[in-house]
Amino acid sequence: MILLLKVLVFPKRVFDEIREQSPYKLPLWSILIVGFVCFLLAVIEFKFTYYIAQAVFVSLVMALWNSIVSLVVLMSWASYYWIASKSFKIDIGWHNWFCFTCWTVVPSILGSIANALILQFAVTDPIEVLNPYPWFGWFGMTFLSIFWLPIPLVWSLYIAVNGFMSWTSKGLGFSIVVVVTPAAVLTLLQAFPSVPIISDFVRLTSF
């Protein structure tokens, strides 16, 4: 558990330490469990007394589906790093890159908690909460955006750049290009919200 906190502040040291064993279960289960609970708290609805059972069931299904999508997203990002490493003749396996990805998105745990709090505090519209506390929304909303970048995303990119330098011994500039490129592309794709395929692709592959 100390590593989960340490990776937020000293990512390069953590990646130096975990490179050989590439443990992924701790960050993976932390992300999925916290995400599941926070999503459940955000969507569950007890206002209709006679439909509590139905509301709980639907909320559980939605939270489970959100966890499955999160896992697919992590696997997609791991595949990107694996393909990029192969392209530059870096001999690191897919399993290692999956571990790498799980550790880089640890800030999304804080984003999930903030999102749940935003939706819980909002009586009718989350924007009502964000207006007096704009920094709260900036921290909580973890999806990509053209107009602003949420803290968990920037934090994850920072961790990924440091981890990439640690594992590949590449320079800062090269690491930034490899890590930031897909996030930048996904951000630019949001300029086409009218195209369903593109908007769904961006939504499913965002942090």
C-alpha positions in Angstrom: 0.0 0.0 0.0 3.0 2.3 0.6 3.9 1.9 -3.0 0.5 3.2 -4.1 1.2 6.5 -2.2 4.9 6.5 -3.2 4.1 6.2 -7.0 2.2 9.5 -6.8 5.2 11.4 -5.6 8.3 9.4 -6.5 7.2 7.4 -9.6 10.7 6.8 -11.0 11.8 5.2 -7.7 8.8 2.9 -7.7 9.3 1.8 -11.3 13.0 1.1 -10.6 11.8 -1.1 -7.8 9.1 -3.1 -9.6 10.7 -3.5 -13.0 11.8 -7.1 -12.5 8.7 -8.6 -10.8 6.1 -6.3 -12.5 3.4 -6.7 -9.9 0.0 -5.5 -11.1 -2.6 -6.9 -8.7 -2.4 -4.2 -6.0 -3.0 -1.2 -8.3 -5.4 -3.1 -10.6 -7.7 -4.3 -7.8 -7.5 -0.9 -6.0 -8.6 0.9 -9.2 -11.4 -1.6 -10.0 -12.7 -1.9 -6.4 -12.6 1.9 -5.7 -14.1 2.6 -9.1 -16.9 0.1 -8.6 -17.8 1.5 -5.2 -17.6 5.1 -6.3 -19.6 4.5 -9.5 -22.2 2.6 -7.5 -22.6 5.4 -5.0 -22.8 7.9 -7.8 -25.6 6.2 -9.8 -27.7 4.4 -7.1 -31.1 6.0 -6.5 -33.2 5.6 -3.4 -35.8 8.3 -4.1 -38.4 5.8 -5.3 -39.2 3.8 -2.2 -41.1 1.0 -4.0 -38.3 0.3 -6.5 -35.3 0.1 -4.2 -34.5 -3.5 -5.2 -34.7 -2.6 -8.9 -32.6 0.5 -8.4 -29.9 -1.5 -6.5 -29.8 -4.2 -9.2 -29.5 -1.7 -12.1 -26.8 0.2 -10.2 -24.8 -2.9 -9.6 -25.0 -4.0 -13.2 -23.9 -0.5 -14.3 -21.0 -0.4 -11.8 -19.9 -3.9 -12.9 -20.0 -2.8 -16.6 -18.0 0.3 -15.7 -15.3 -2.0 -14.1 -15.2 -4.2 -17.2 -14.8 -1.2 -19.5 -12.0 0.1 -17.2 -10.2 -3.2 -17.5 -10.5 -3.2 -21.3 -9.1 0.4 -21.3 -6.1 -0.7 -19.2 -5.4 -3.5 -21.6 -5.7 -1.2 -24.6 -3.2 1.2 -23.1 -0.8 -1.7 -22.3 -1.1 -2.9 -25.9 -0.2 0.6 -27.1 3.0 0.7 -25.0 3.8 -2.9 -26.1 3.5 -2.0 -29.8 5.5 1.2 -29.3 8.2 -0.7 -27.5 8.4 -3.2 -30.3 8.6 -0.4 -32.9 11.7 1.0 -31.1 13.2 -2.4 -30.4 12.6 -2.2 -26.7 12.4 -5.8 -25.3 9.7 -5.5 -22.7 6.7 -7.9 -22.7 3.0 -7.1 -22.8 2.6 -8.4 -19.2 5.1 -5.8 -18.0 3.4 -3.0 -19.9 0.1 -4.0 -18.4 1.7 -3.7 -14.9 3.1 -0.4 -16.1 -0.3 0.9 -17.1 -2.0 -0.1 -13.9 0.6 1.8 -11.9 0.4 4.9 -14.1 -3.3 5.3 -13.6 -3.3 5.2 -9.8 -4.4 8.9 -9.7 -7.7 7.8 -11.3 -8.6 6.4 -7.8 -8.6 9.9 -6.4 -10.5 11.1 -9.5 -13.2 8.4 -8.9 -13.7 9.5 -5.3 -13.9 13.1 -6.3 -16.4 12.3 -9.1 -18.6 10.4 -6.6 -18.5 13.3 -4.2 -19.4 15.8 -6.9 -22.5 13.7 -7.9 -23.5 13.1 -4.3 -23.4 16.8 -3.4 -25.2 17.9 -6.6 -29.0 18.2 -5.9 -30.1 18.5 -9.5 -27.0 19.2 -11.6 -23.3 18.6 -10.9 -22.6 22.0 -12.5 -24.2 23.6 -9.4 -21.4 22.1 -7.3 -18.7 23.0 -9.8 -19.6 26.7 -10.0 -18.6 27.7 -6.5 -15.7 25.1 -6.4 -14.2 25.0 -10.0 -11.1 23.4 -8.7 -13.2 20.4 -7.4 -14.5 19.7 -10.9 -11.0 20.1 -12.4 -9.8 17.5 -10.0 -12.7 15.1 -10.3 -13.6 14.9 -13.9 -11.2 12.3 -15.3 -12.3 12.3 -19.0 -10.2 14.0 -21.6 -11.1 17.6 -22.6 -9.9 20.1 -25.2 -10.6 23.0 -23.0 -9.0 21.9 -19.8 -7.0 18.9 -18.4 -8.1 17.3 -15.1 -5.5 16.7 -12.4 -5.7 12.9 -12.5 -4.9 12.8 -16.2 -1.9 15.2 -15.9 -0.7 13.2 -12.9 -1.0 9.9 -14.7 1.0 11.3 -17.7 3.6 12.6 -15.3 3.9 9.1 -13.7 4.0 7.4 -17.1 6.8 9.6 -18.4 8.9 8.9 -15.4 8.1 5.2 -15.5 8.9 5.0 -19.2 12.3 6.6 -18.7 13.0 4.2 -15.9 12.1 1.1 -17.8 13.5 2.0 -21.2 16.4 4.2 -20.3 15.2 6.7 -22.9 15.5 10.4 -22.6 12.9 12.8 -21.3 11.9 14.2 -24.7 11.5 10.7 -26.3 9.4 9.5 -23.3 7.1 12.5 -23.4 6.4 12.0 -27.1 5.6 8.3 -26.6 3.4 8.8 -23.5 1.6 12.1 -24.4 0.9 11.3 -28.1 -2.1 9.0 -27.7 -3.6 11.3 -25.0 -3.2 14.3 -27.3 -4.7 12.4 -30.3 -7.8 11.4 -28.2 -8.2 14.9 -27.0 -8.2 16.3 -30.6 -10.7 13.6 -31.6 -13.2 15.2 -29.3 -13.4 18.0 -31.9 -15.7 15.6 -33.7 -18.5 14.9 -31.1 -21.1 14.7 -33.9 -19.5 11.4 -35.1 -20.8 8.6 -32.8 -17.9 6.2 -33.5 -15.3 8.8 -32.6 -17.1 10.1 -29.5 -17.6 6.6 -28.2 -14.0 5.7 -28.9 -12.8 8.7 -27.0 -15.1 8.0 -24.1 -14.0 4.4 -23.7 -10.3 5.1 -23.9 -10.1 8.1 -21.7 -8.7 8.0 -18.2 
